[in-house]
Amino acid sequence: MSAVRLLVLGTILRRKIAHGYRVYQDLTSWKVDTWTNVKPGSIYHALEKCESQEMIKAVSVSQTVKLGPSKTEYKITEKGKTEFISLLESALQNNDIQILAAGIAFMEFLPRHRVLDLLVEKLHSLHHTEQFLRSLPTELVPSVPSKHPELVGVWVGYFEYAITATKKLIESIEMGKYVFHDEKGEPGIDNSEDA
């Protein structure tokens, strides 16, 4: 899974309508290249792909306030909303920190209980993986890379941190931090038909 599609769809969803340069500006102002693998060129490629797959559609300037000089403005479609929610749920369970970061950035689009359910499932998976890594045999003078104690140690450390960070996020959400979709309506989601 790539974070760029999730970020592009989420940015348009948050704004309701946005042209490509606005999406680019938002993502670069959030410094997404520092916490994901998304690069500026991939943003425009993702916009083109999302449009060709009918996840976003161009809207005429007469339907909205003009957001910039002669740029195509996009609105997310129902298909795009479905894809966004699917990507978001997958991201919140992903062990890749860059994809997880993209999921956390838009987690408020889901109901609080759903985010908690996903994170609890993720926590179980993290514990299982950490236990597996700890069971791997290592050798002082490794005969193969998979038996290198430092290599295994790096991965154990990564999963220990992921467990701690996930627990902290769950606690914050349980304590009432953040405003979620089920508490104030769907932030940035326009429920009107895409006809």
Secondary structure, 3 states (H helix, E strand, C coil): CCHHHHHHHHHHHHHCCEEHHHHHHHHHHCCHHHHCCCCHHHHHHHHHHHHHCCCEEEECHHHCCCCCCCCCEEEECHHHHHHHHHHHHHHHCCCCHHHHHHHHHCHHHCCHHHHHHHHHHHHHHHHHHHHHHHHCCCCCCCCCHHHCHHHHHHHHHHHHHHHHHHHHHHHHHHCCCCCCHHHHCCCCCCCCCCC
